[in-house]
């Protein structure tokens, strides 16, 4: 099983959030730093993958409502494609 750990404390802006996600999840060079590109890359994850996103409260403080969109993208794509997504405030 492949496990990815993301930390909302490290994501102080949209740009830093996408850079952090791209780096930690080993996304390809074509990753476009937007919600559609995030959904595309997440849909490529194998079902035996787990994504653990910690400090989501800090993410929400830093990105406001946009954090909810990012987290919803993870939730929606994980439900559709079968990888595990775990959120911890």
Buried (B, 14 or more C-beta within 10 A) or exposed (E): EEEBEBBBEBBBEBEEBBBBBBEBBEBEEEBEBEBEBBBBBBEEBEEEBBBBBBBBBBBBEBBEEBBEEBBEBBEEBBEEBEBBBEBEE
